[in-house]
Amino acid sequence: MKNFDSDAIGKAAPIDKWVAAMEQAFIDTAQGVVEVPPRVHLDRGPNTLLLMPCFGSTYFSTKLVSVFPKNLQKKEWFSRPRPRLAGRQARAPLMGHGKQRGRY
């Protein structure tokens, strides 16, 4: 599994390339090239788990986000996003989360 942090992403391509890729992703979604099912939202007490899948012809991805509102008071992580990218033929993830920087 490869991990990418924000520095690696910034060095991989200039911002205009990332913007073009995001624009194409919206077009592909609108045209049905990729399938983006509704987000699954699960609450347990004050905490929340969000599951966000996406399916393409070659790859699929899932973003998991855990939200812990009470952590704000402790100056700890409020949210923990975990994106995963896998190939349709692969048995292991192709990409996971990199090192993350704390934000409250």
C-alpha positions as CSV (number, residue, x, y, z in Angstrom):
1,M,0.0,0.0,0.0
2,K,1.3,3.5,-0.9
3,N,0.8,6.4,1.4
4,F,0.7,10.0,0.2
5,D,0.8,13.1,2.4
6,S,0.0,16.6,1.4
7,D,3.7,17.4,0.5
8,A,3.9,14.4,-1.9
9,I,0.6,15.3,-3.5
10,G,1.7,18.9,-4.0
11,K,4.9,17.8,-5.6
12,A,3.2,15.2,-7.9
13,A,1.4,17.8,-10.0
14,P,0.6,21.5,-10.1
15,I,-2.7,22.7,-8.7
16,D,-4.3,23.3,-12.2
17,K,-3.8,19.5,-12.9
18,W,-5.6,18.6,-9.7
19,V,-8.4,21.0,-10.5
20,A,-8.8,19.5,-14.0
21,A,-8.9,16.0,-12.4
22,M,-11.6,17.0,-10.0
23,E,-13.6,18.6,-12.7
24,Q,-13.3,15.4,-14.8
25,A,-14.5,13.4,-11.7
26,F,-17.6,15.5,-11.5
27,I,-18.2,15.1,-15.2
28,D,-17.7,11.3,-15.0
29,T,-20.1,11.1,-12.0
30,A,-22.8,13.1,-13.9
31,Q,-22.4,10.9,-17.0
32,G,-22.6,7.6,-15.0
33,V,-19.0,6.6,-15.7
34,V,-18.5,6.2,-12.0
35,E,-21.1,5.3,-9.4
36,V,-21.2,7.3,-6.1
37,P,-23.8,5.7,-3.8
38,P,-25.3,7.8,-1.0
39,R,-23.1,8.3,2.0
40,V,-23.7,6.0,5.0
41,H,-24.1,8.1,8.2
42,L,-24.0,6.1,11.5
43,D,-24.3,7.9,14.8
44,R,-23.3,6.3,18.1
45,G,-23.9,8.7,20.9
46,P,-22.2,11.9,20.1
47,N,-19.8,10.2,17.6
48,T,-20.3,9.6,13.9
49,L,-19.0,7.3,11.3
50,L,-19.3,8.3,7.6
51,L,-18.8,5.7,4.8
52,M,-18.4,7.1,1.3
53,P,-17.9,4.6,-1.5
54,C,-17.2,5.2,-5.2
55,F,-17.0,2.6,-8.0
56,G,-15.4,3.0,-11.4
57,S,-14.6,0.5,-14.1
58,T,-11.0,-0.1,-13.0
59,Y,-10.9,1.1,-9.4
60,F,-13.1,1.6,-6.4
61,S,-12.6,3.7,-3.3
62,T,-14.0,4.2,0.1
63,K,-13.5,7.1,2.4
64,L,-14.2,6.5,6.1
65,V,-14.5,9.4,8.4
66,S,-14.8,9.1,12.2
67,V,-16.1,12.3,14.0
68,F,-15.5,12.8,17.7
69,P,-17.0,16.2,18.7
70,K,-15.9,16.0,22.3
71,N,-12.3,15.8,21.3
72,L,-12.4,19.5,20.5
73,Q,-12.5,20.2,24.2
74,K,-9.4,18.1,24.7
75,K,-7.5,19.6,21.8
76,E,-7.4,16.2,20.1
77,W,-8.5,15.0,16.7
78,F,-12.1,16.0,15.9
79,S,-12.2,14.0,12.6
80,R,-10.2,11.2,11.2
81,P,-10.6,10.8,7.4
82,R,-9.3,7.5,5.9
83,P,-9.5,7.2,2.1
84,R,-8.8,3.9,0.5
85,L,-8.3,3.1,-3.2
86,A,-8.3,-0.4,-4.6
87,G,-8.2,-1.9,-8.1
88,R,-11.1,-4.1,-9.1
89,Q,-8.7,-7.0,-9.5
90,A,-6.5,-6.3,-6.5
91,R,-6.8,-8.0,-3.2
92,A,-5.0,-5.2,-1.3
93,P,-5.5,-1.4,-1.2
94,L,-3.5,0.6,-3.7
95,M,-3.5,3.8,-1.6
96,G,-4.2,4.6,2.0
97,H,-3.9,7.7,4.2
98,G,-0.5,9.3,4.7
99,K,0.8,11.1,7.8
100,Q,-1.8,13.6,8.9
101,R,-1.4,17.0,10.4
102,G,-3.6,17.9,13.3
103,R,-6.4,20.4,12.9
104,Y,-9.0,21.1,15.4
